[in-house]
Amino acid sequence: MPQYMFAYHGGKTPESEEEGAKVMAAWQAWMGGMGDALTIPGAPVGMSKTISASGITDDGGANPVSGYSVITAASMEAACDMAKGCPMVVDGSGSVEVAEVMEM
């Protein structure tokens, strides 16, 4: 069965300990709901740099990645359906880019 990478974009830092706990619970519930389909839980990431022929951009570009996960799904459509439940998508603070991991 194919694997898909979820690249998270956006999100926001919780403003209080209580909000942080609520956000963490939402992520744990969503990820837990994927069961064995969640192949690599991944992690949040720090600010990225974009390297191109014209040089290095220190700000991660127009839409920097904020984290990643790898899931297993029967199809791109099934993977996208799983991504729709991401807490950042649900609360409108971010988006999920879905890409199939190609076997080499």
QUIMOVEN-V812840 format. One record per residue. N is the residue number from 1. RES is the residue in one letter. PHI is phi as a letter, one per 30 degrees, with the letter a starting at -180 (* if undefined). OMEGA is omega in whole degrees, -180 to 180 (NA if undefined). Layout:
BEGIN
n	res	phi	omega
N	RES	PHI	OMEGA
N	RES	PHI	OMEGA
END
This chain:
BEGIN
n	res	phi	omega
1	M	*	-177
2	P	d	175
3	Q	c	180
4	Y	b	176
5	M	c	171
6	F	c	174
7	A	c	-177
8	Y	d	178
9	H	b	177
10	G	j	-173
11	G	j	180
12	K	b	178
13	T	d	178
14	P	e	-177
15	E	c	179
16	S	b	178
17	E	d	180
18	E	d	178
19	E	d	178
20	G	d	179
21	A	d	179
22	K	d	179
23	V	d	180
24	M	d	179
25	A	d	179
26	A	d	179
27	W	d	-180
28	Q	d	179
29	A	d	-180
30	W	d	-179
31	M	d	178
32	G	d	179
33	G	d	178
34	M	d	177
35	G	h	-177
36	D	d	178
37	A	d	178
38	L	d	-175
39	T	d	178
40	I	b	-178
41	P	e	180
42	G	i	-176
43	A	a	170
44	P	d	178
45	V	b	177
46	G	d	-180
47	M	d	-177
48	S	c	172
49	K	c	178
50	T	c	-179
51	I	c	178
52	S	b	180
53	A	d	-179
54	S	d	177
55	G	k	-178
56	I	c	175
57	T	c	-176
58	D	d	-173
59	D	c	179
60	G	i	178
61	G	i	-174
62	A	d	-176
63	N	b	-173
64	P	d	178
65	V	d	180
66	S	c	178
67	G	l	-178
68	Y	a	170
69	S	a	173
70	V	b	180
71	I	b	174
72	T	c	-180
73	A	b	-178
74	A	d	-176
75	S	a	175
76	M	d	179
77	E	d	179
78	A	d	178
79	A	d	179
80	C	d	177
81	D	d	178
82	M	d	-177
83	A	d	-179
84	K	d	180
85	G	d	180
86	C	e	-179
87	P	e	179
88	M	d	178
89	V	d	-178
90	V	d	-177
91	D	d	176
92	G	i	-177
93	S	c	-178
94	G	a	-179
95	S	b	177
96	V	b	173
97	E	c	-178
98	V	c	179
99	A	b	178
100	E	d	175
101	V	d	-176
102	M	d	177
103	E	d	180
104	M	c	NA
END
